[in-house]
Amino acid sequence: MPTSVELRQQRAGIVESMRAITENAEREDRGLSAEERQSYDRHEQDFTGLTDRITRLEAEEQRAAQMAEPIRRGTGRPDDGGNDEQRARERRAAFFNALRRGSRLAPEQRALVENTAGEILVPEDLETEIYRSLPGLTVVRGMASQRSTSSNRVRRRSLDEVSVGWGKLETGTTLTDSMPDTPTEEFTYVEDLYGLAKIGEDELDDSDVNLEAFVRDSFARAVGEAEDTAFTVGTGHANQQPVGFMTTGGGVPILTAATGNTAVKVDLFKQLVYAVPAQYRRNGRFAMASATELALSLLRDNSSGAGTGPYLWQPSTQAGRPNTFLGYAIENQEDIAAPAASAKVAAFGDFNAGYRVYDRAGMTVKVLDQLYAEDGMIGWKIRMRVGGDVVRPDALRILQLSAT
């Protein structure tokens, strides 16, 4: 594993390469070519990733040096092969102590858990448990694909689908070429998401086991609702938000109902399903508000007369399983509009293929031990970095009711 010094040397080399690209263009009095721009962006992403690794590695090296100091002085016990586990326990204990004491934490313990901005680093094992609990509290994360990244943005390059043709090349058949001259490039940005959790001072006297359960639940809930809203109706990087799949920026094709369809109808949802390509219908599901699901649940098969036929909606009889309509699962997302004229009331498709969540590892906490003191509370401002974007618009469709 490289040291922080070696990583700094790598980063310096990247800076030199970036400088050479820009200086070459300046000498020739021109802008960057497409190839130079791609190379520059790639270097910029590598620079950001290395910077993040250096910050974390330096913190680890500092903690390791502090733990080795008692051994060097002869006041500690030598490495018995369990140092990694021991360090993990010490970081976890220091983390919970930091949550209790905030700025009153001893300097040697602050060094174990604080980053250069004075924020408390959530231990990786606890952070993993928090991330694991998020899909149970949110809708979109449970449907979408998820990736981890060490950069502040992720580049996505798009190409047209490949075309093929029959024939033999040796007899003169022309090779079918479907590739564009230049692939398109798009970026998904990782945004900052903040949450606030507050706990009574008396509760802080509980054991670490009770405090850990509170932290897992409160941290997950503090970010869960905001995250789910942003993945659905977020307005994008210009507003420091992920791109929601129900927004124009997501680029999901819209199926607009014909005039006269201002209310929920079975025909509209059948059209929505078949508007999605067959390969994405296999894993398709609906996303809609509860009010829309209620309207669907009241629709009947009126072949024997209005209001006499069986309900078309299929409520789930198994705990934990979503309700279904037309054979596809229904997920409730309350940020989607309720039925009304011109409202975008539902989305359908393969969300795992169509939408992606990007998690940048490193959840931090700022202890607000003075702000809520008069209320007998301690505040924890949680910060996590997460992005989301539609990566395959054709895998999804949005249903919009008519205006009149």
C-alpha positions as CSV (number, residue, x, y, z in Angstrom):
1,M,0.0,0.0,0.0
2,P,1.5,3.4,-1.0
3,T,2.3,6.0,1.7
4,S,0.8,9.5,1.8
5,V,4.2,10.8,0.6
6,E,4.1,8.5,-2.5
7,L,0.5,9.5,-3.2
8,R,1.6,13.2,-3.0
9,Q,4.3,12.5,-5.6
10,Q,1.7,10.9,-7.9
11,R,-0.5,13.9,-7.5
12,A,2.3,16.2,-8.3
13,G,2.9,14.3,-11.5
14,I,-0.8,14.7,-12.4
15,V,-0.5,18.4,-11.8
16,E,2.5,18.6,-14.1
17,S,0.6,16.7,-16.8
18,M,-2.4,19.1,-16.5
19,R,-0.1,22.1,-16.7
20,A,1.6,20.7,-19.8
21,I,-1.8,20.3,-21.6
22,T,-2.9,23.9,-20.9
23,E,0.5,25.4,-21.7
24,N,0.6,23.6,-25.0
25,A,-2.7,25.0,-26.0
26,E,-1.7,28.5,-24.8
27,R,1.5,28.4,-26.9
28,E,-0.6,27.6,-30.0
29,D,-3.1,30.3,-29.0
30,R,-6.1,27.9,-29.2
31,G,-8.6,26.1,-26.9
32,L,-8.3,22.6,-25.8
33,S,-9.1,19.9,-28.4
34,A,-11.7,17.2,-27.6
35,E,-8.9,14.7,-26.9
36,E,-7.1,17.2,-24.7
37,R,-10.2,18.1,-22.8
38,Q,-10.9,14.4,-22.1
39,S,-7.3,13.9,-20.9
40,Y,-7.5,17.0,-18.7
41,D,-10.9,15.9,-17.2
42,R,-9.4,12.5,-16.5
43,H,-6.4,14.0,-14.8
44,E,-8.7,16.3,-12.8
45,Q,-10.8,13.3,-11.6
46,D,-7.6,11.4,-10.6
47,F,-6.3,14.5,-8.8
48,T,-9.6,14.7,-6.7
49,G,-9.4,10.9,-5.9
50,L,-5.8,11.1,-4.8
51,T,-6.5,14.1,-2.6
52,D,-9.3,12.2,-0.9
53,R,-7.0,9.2,-0.4
54,I,-4.2,11.4,0.9
55,T,-6.4,13.0,3.5
56,R,-7.7,9.7,4.8
57,L,-4.2,8.0,4.7
58,E,-2.6,10.9,6.6
59,A,-5.2,10.7,9.3
60,E,-4.6,6.9,9.6
61,E,-0.8,7.5,9.7
62,Q,-1.3,10.1,12.4
63,R,-3.4,7.8,14.5
64,A,-1.0,4.9,14.0
65,A,1.9,7.1,15.2
66,Q,0.0,8.2,18.3
67,M,-0.8,4.6,19.2
68,A,2.8,3.6,18.6
69,E,4.2,6.3,20.9
70,P,3.3,4.5,24.2
71,I,5.0,1.3,22.9
72,R,8.1,3.2,21.9
73,R,8.3,4.6,25.4
74,G,7.8,1.2,26.9
75,T,4.4,2.0,28.4
76,G,2.3,-0.1,26.0
77,R,2.3,-3.7,24.8
78,P,3.9,-4.7,21.5
79,D,1.9,-5.6,18.4
80,D,0.3,-9.0,19.0
81,G,-1.3,-9.3,15.7
82,G,-4.6,-7.8,16.8
83,N,-3.7,-4.1,16.4
84,D,-6.2,-3.6,13.5
85,E,-9.1,-4.8,15.6
86,Q,-7.8,-2.9,18.6
87,R,-7.6,0.3,16.6
88,A,-11.1,-0.2,15.3
89,R,-12.4,-0.6,18.9
90,E,-10.5,2.5,20.0
91,R,-11.8,4.6,17.1
92,R,-15.4,3.4,17.8
93,A,-15.0,4.3,21.5
94,A,-13.5,7.7,20.7
95,F,-16.3,8.4,18.2
96,F,-19.1,7.8,20.8
97,N,-17.0,9.8,23.4
98,A,-16.8,12.6,20.8
99,L,-20.6,12.6,20.3
100,R,-21.0,13.0,24.0
101,R,-18.3,15.6,24.7
102,G,-17.9,17.5,21.4
103,S,-15.3,20.3,21.7
104,R,-14.4,19.1,25.2
105,L,-12.8,16.0,23.9
106,A,-9.1,15.5,24.8
107,P,-6.7,16.3,22.0
108,E,-5.3,12.8,21.7
109,Q,-8.9,11.4,21.2
110,R,-9.8,14.2,18.7
111,A,-6.9,13.0,16.6
112,L,-8.4,9.6,16.4
113,V,-11.7,10.7,15.0
114,E,-11.5,14.2,13.6
115,N,-10.6,15.3,10.1
116,T,-8.8,18.5,9.1
117,A,-12.2,20.4,9.1
118,G,-12.8,19.5,12.7
119,E,-15.6,17.1,11.8
120,I,-15.9,13.7,13.5
121,L,-15.4,10.8,11.1
122,V,-18.1,8.1,11.5
123,P,-16.3,4.7,11.9
124,E,-16.5,2.7,8.6
125,D,-18.2,-0.3,10.1
126,L,-20.9,1.9,11.7
127,E,-21.2,3.9,8.4
128,T,-21.8,0.7,6.5
129,E,-24.6,-0.3,8.9
130,I,-26.2,3.2,8.4
131,Y,-26.0,2.8,4.6
132,R,-27.4,-0.7,4.8
133,S,-30.5,0.6,6.7
134,L,-31.3,3.4,4.2
135,P,-33.1,1.2,1.5
136,G,-35.6,0.2,4.3
137,L,-36.4,3.8,4.9
138,T,-36.5,5.1,1.3
139,V,-38.0,4.1,-1.9
140,V,-35.7,5.1,-4.7
141,R,-32.5,3.7,-3.2
142,G,-34.1,0.3,-2.9
143,M,-35.1,0.3,-6.6
144,A,-32.0,2.0,-8.1
145,S,-28.5,0.7,-8.8
146,Q,-25.8,2.0,-6.4
147,R,-22.1,2.7,-6.9
148,S,-19.3,4.0,-4.6
149,T,-17.0,6.7,-5.8
150,S,-14.0,8.7,-4.5
151,S,-14.5,11.6,-6.8
152,N,-16.8,14.7,-6.7
153,R,-18.3,13.8,-10.1
154,V,-18.6,10.8,-12.3
155,R,-18.2,11.0,-16.1
156,R,-20.7,9.0,-18.2
157,R,-19.9,8.5,-21.9
158,S,-22.8,7.6,-24.1
159,L,-22.8,5.7,-27.4
160,D,-25.5,4.7,-29.8
161,E,-26.7,1.1,-29.7
162,V,-24.8,-1.3,-32.0
163,S,-26.4,-2.2,-35.3
164,V,-25.8,-5.5,-37.1
165,G,-26.5,-6.9,-40.5
166,W,-26.5,-10.2,-42.4
167,G,-24.1,-11.1,-45.1
168,K,-20.5,-12.1,-46.0
169,L,-17.7,-9.5,-46.0
170,E,-15.7,-11.6,-48.5
171,T,-18.5,-11.3,-51.1
172,G,-18.8,-7.5,-50.7
173,T,-21.3,-7.0,-48.0
174,T,-20.9,-3.6,-46.4
175,L,-20.2,-3.6,-42.6
176,T,-23.0,-1.9,-40.7
177,D,-21.5,1.0,-38.8
178,S,-23.7,2.5,-36.1
179,M,-21.1,4.3,-34.0
180,P,-21.1,8.1,-33.9
181,D,-17.9,10.0,-34.6
182,T,-17.7,11.4,-31.1
183,P,-19.3,9.8,-28.0
184,T,-21.3,12.2,-25.8
185,E,-20.1,13.0,-22.3
186,E,-22.2,13.7,-19.3
187,F,-21.4,14.2,-15.6
188,T,-23.2,13.1,-12.4
189,Y,-22.1,15.3,-9.5
190,V,-21.8,14.2,-5.9
191,E,-23.7,16.7,-3.7
192,D,-23.6,17.5,0.0
193,L,-26.5,16.3,2.1
194,Y,-27.0,17.5,5.6
195,G,-29.2,16.2,8.4
196,L,-29.7,17.2,12.0
197,A,-30.3,14.8,14.9
198,K,-30.8,15.8,18.5
199,I,-30.6,13.8,21.7
200,G,-31.3,14.6,25.3
201,E,-28.2,15.1,27.6
202,D,-29.5,12.4,30.0
203,E,-29.7,9.9,27.1
204,L,-26.0,10.5,26.4
205,D,-25.3,8.8,29.8
206,D,-26.5,5.5,28.4
207,S,-24.1,2.7,27.3
208,D,-22.5,2.8,23.9
209,V,-24.8,0.0,22.8
210,N,-27.9,2.1,23.3
211,L,-26.2,5.1,21.8
212,E,-25.1,3.2,18.8
213,A,-28.7,2.0,18.1
214,F,-29.9,5.7,18.4
215,V,-27.1,6.8,16.0
216,R,-27.9,4.2,13.4
217,D,-31.6,5.0,13.5
218,S,-31.4,8.8,13.8
219,F,-28.6,9.3,11.2
220,A,-30.4,7.1,8.7
221,R,-33.7,8.9,9.2
222,A,-32.1,12.3,9.1
223,V,-30.9,11.8,5.6
224,G,-33.4,9.2,4.3
225,E,-36.3,11.5,3.5
226,A,-34.2,14.3,2.0
227,E,-32.3,11.8,-0.1
228,D,-35.5,10.1,-1.4
229,T,-37.0,13.5,-2.3
230,A,-33.9,14.6,-4.2
231,F,-33.7,11.3,-6.2
232,T,-37.3,11.9,-7.2
233,V,-37.7,15.6,-7.8
234,G,-34.2,17.0,-7.3
235,T,-33.4,19.8,-9.6
236,G,-29.7,19.0,-10.3
237,H,-26.2,20.3,-9.8
238,A,-27.1,23.9,-10.5
239,N,-29.1,23.8,-7.2
240,Q,-26.7,21.5,-5.4
241,Q,-29.1,18.5,-5.6
242,P,-29.1,15.2,-7.4
243,V,-31.2,14.8,-10.5
244,G,-34.7,13.5,-9.9
245,F,-36.1,10.9,-12.3
246,M,-39.4,12.9,-12.4
247,T,-37.8,16.1,-13.5
248,T,-37.0,17.5,-16.9
249,G,-33.3,17.2,-16.2
250,G,-33.6,13.5,-15.9
251,G,-34.6,13.2,-19.5
252,V,-37.1,10.4,-19.0
253,P,-39.6,10.3,-21.9
254,I,-43.1,11.5,-21.0
255,L,-46.3,9.8,-22.1
256,T,-49.0,12.6,-22.2
257,A,-52.6,11.4,-21.9
258,A,-54.9,12.4,-24.7
259,T,-57.4,15.3,-24.1
260,G,-60.1,14.4,-21.6
261,N,-57.9,12.2,-19.4
262,T,-57.5,14.3,-16.3
263,A,-58.1,11.4,-14.0
264,V,-56.6,8.0,-13.3
265,K,-57.7,5.3,-15.8
266,V,-56.7,1.8,-16.4
267,D,-56.1,2.4,-20.1
268,L,-53.5,5.1,-19.3
269,F,-51.5,2.8,-17.1
270,K,-51.6,0.0,-19.7
271,Q,-50.3,2.5,-22.3
272,L,-47.5,3.5,-19.8
273,V,-46.4,-0.1,-19.4
274,Y,-46.2,-0.7,-23.1
275,A,-44.4,2.6,-23.7
276,V,-41.4,1.1,-22.0
277,P,-39.2,-1.2,-24.2
278,A,-39.8,-4.9,-23.6
279,Q,-36.4,-5.6,-22.1
280,Y,-37.1,-3.1,-19.3
281,R,-40.7,-4.2,-18.7
282,R,-39.4,-7.5,-17.3
283,N,-38.1,-5.9,-14.2
284,G,-40.6,-3.0,-14.3
285,R,-42.4,-1.4,-11.3
286,F,-44.6,1.6,-10.7
287,A,-43.6,4.6,-8.6
288,M,-46.5,6.9,-7.6
289,A,-48.0,8.8,-4.7
290,S,-50.4,7.1,-2.2
291,A,-53.3,9.2,-3.6
292,T,-52.7,7.8,-7.1
293,E,-52.6,4.2,-5.7
294,L,-55.9,4.9,-3.9
295,A,-57.5,6.0,-7.1
296,L,-56.2,2.8,-8.8
297,S,-57.6,0.7,-6.0
298,L,-61.1,2.0,-6.6
299,L,-61.1,1.1,-10.3
300,R,-63.4,-1.8,-11.2
301,D,-64.0,-4.2,-14.1
302,N,-67.3,-2.7,-15.1
303,S,-68.1,-5.3,-17.8
304,S,-71.2,-6.3,-15.9
305,G,-72.3,-2.8,-15.1
306,A,-70.8,0.3,-13.4
307,G,-69.7,-0.3,-9.8
308,T,-70.4,-4.1,-9.9
309,G,-67.2,-5.8,-11.2
310,P,-64.2,-6.9,-9.2
311,Y,-61.5,-4.4,-8.3
312,L,-58.5,-4.4,-10.7
313,W,-56.0,-3.5,-8.0
314,Q,-54.3,-6.4,-6.3
315,P,-53.4,-5.8,-2.6
316,S,-50.5,-7.8,-1.4
317,T,-51.4,-10.6,1.0
318,Q,-47.8,-11.2,2.1
319,A,-46.1,-8.9,4.7
320,G,-43.3,-6.8,3.2
321,R,-44.4,-7.3,-0.4
322,P,-45.6,-4.3,-2.4
323,N,-49.1,-4.1,-3.9
324,T,-49.3,-4.8,-7.6
325,F,-51.2,-3.4,-10.6
326,L,-51.3,-5.0,-14.0
327,G,-48.9,-7.6,-12.5
328,Y,-46.2,-5.0,-11.6
329,A,-45.2,-3.9,-8.1
330,I,-46.3,-0.4,-6.8
331,E,-43.9,1.7,-4.8
332,N,-45.3,4.8,-3.0
333,Q,-43.2,8.0,-3.3
334,E,-45.1,10.9,-1.8
335,D,-43.1,13.6,-3.7
336,I,-44.7,12.5,-6.9
337,A,-47.8,14.6,-7.7
338,A,-51.3,13.4,-6.9
339,P,-53.9,13.0,-9.7
340,A,-54.8,16.4,-11.2
341,A,-54.9,18.1,-14.6
342,S,-51.4,18.2,-16.2
343,A,-49.9,16.4,-13.3
344,K,-47.0,13.8,-13.7
345,V,-48.6,11.1,-11.6
346,A,-46.5,8.0,-12.1
347,A,-43.3,6.5,-13.5
348,F,-42.8,3.0,-14.7
349,G,-39.9,0.9,-15.8
350,D,-36.7,-0.8,-14.7
351,F,-35.3,1.6,-12.1
352,N,-32.3,-0.5,-11.4
353,A,-31.2,0.0,-15.0
354,G,-32.5,3.5,-15.4
355,Y,-31.4,5.3,-12.2
356,R,-28.1,5.2,-10.3
357,V,-27.1,6.4,-6.8
358,Y,-23.5,7.4,-6.2
359,D,-22.2,7.2,-2.6
360,R,-18.9,9.0,-1.8
361,A,-17.6,7.2,1.3
362,G,-17.0,9.3,4.4
363,M,-19.9,10.4,6.6
364,T,-19.0,13.0,9.2
365,V,-20.7,14.6,12.2
366,K,-20.4,18.1,13.7
367,V,-21.3,18.2,17.4
368,L,-23.5,21.3,18.3
369,D,-23.0,21.1,22.1
370,Q,-23.9,24.7,22.8
371,L,-26.7,25.6,20.3
372,Y,-29.4,23.5,22.1
373,A,-27.9,23.7,25.6
374,E,-30.9,25.6,27.0
375,D,-33.2,22.8,25.9
376,G,-31.0,20.1,27.5
377,M,-30.2,18.7,24.1
378,I,-27.0,18.0,22.0
379,G,-27.3,18.5,18.3
380,W,-25.4,16.4,15.7
381,K,-25.1,17.9,12.2
382,I,-24.6,14.9,9.9
383,R,-23.0,15.4,6.5
384,M,-22.8,12.8,3.7
385,R,-22.0,13.1,0.1
386,V,-24.3,11.4,-2.4
387,G,-25.3,11.9,-6.0
388,G,-28.0,10.5,-8.2
389,D,-29.0,10.7,-11.9
390,V,-30.9,9.0,-14.6
391,V,-28.3,6.9,-16.5
392,R,-30.6,5.2,-19.0
393,P,-33.7,7.3,-19.7
394,D,-35.2,4.8,-22.1
395,A,-35.6,2.3,-19.3
396,L,-38.3,4.5,-17.7
397,R,-41.5,6.4,-18.7
398,I,-43.5,9.1,-16.9
399,L,-47.3,9.4,-17.2
400,Q,-48.7,12.9,-17.4
401,L,-52.4,13.5,-17.3
402,S,-54.0,15.9,-19.8
403,A,-54.6,19.5,-19.1
404,T,-58.3,19.4,-20.1
